[in-house]
Amino acid sequence: MASQVNAKQTLTLKNEREKMSYIMGMDIGENIRRQAIDVDPDIFLKGIRDVLTGTKPLLTEQEIREFAARFQKEMMENQQALTEKNKKEGEAFLSGDKKKEGIVILPSGLQYKVIKVGIGRKPQPTDKVTIHYRARLLNGTEFDSSYRRGQPEILQVNEVMPGLMEALTLMQEGAKWLLYIPPDLGYGERGAGGRIGPNAAVLFEAELISILGKQ
């Protein structure tokens, strides 16, 4: 076992075929991770190896079809339950914000709190802007951050999620706001991969560094 571990740790990709194989494996793994599917890596690789080598499968075609139907049904039920759970949690969270000092609630449902007041003009939807941001789930889990990467992002205002777009058009250069974005102004009923669930409200700390104009 120790030799196998060491072999994995010292693996080098010696040619294009090995690089392609590794990249394809990473792509499949990332897709599984985003869907939050719990797999046994060794058995997963066994399934791939059996197909590629023509080895007799461990399950019959009938067993595979029956499992696929059960799995699909279970996934849909879990997704629906998570959708309802996130919706209720988001509504409760955003409703509680109405009682907090300094929270501004817009007709669209977007809520924000000014952390730092800006000075100067506001961007237009077709403008490109330089922003720093930090995005979190309601439980505090950070799923994206330009601060963490150490470099601000250049974005076109009308190409971001609706909640962020609305906020940016109201902010002045230099402003920093904490946004409370409901799902219909954020990632919607589909969510985004395994990190952001369906109907999830998100917290978005946005700092408008500069307006670059139309480019």
Protein Blocks (a to p, Z undefined) as FASTA:
>chain_A
ZZmmmmmmmpccfbfklmmmmmmmmmmmmmmmmnopacdfklmmmmmmmmmnopacfbdf
klmmmmmmmmmmmmmmmmmmmmmmmmmmmmmmmmmmmmpghiacdfkopacddfbdcedj
dddfkbccddddddddfkopafbdfklnopacdddfklccfklmmmmmmpcehiacdddd
dfklmnojnonajllcghiacddddddfbaebjZZ
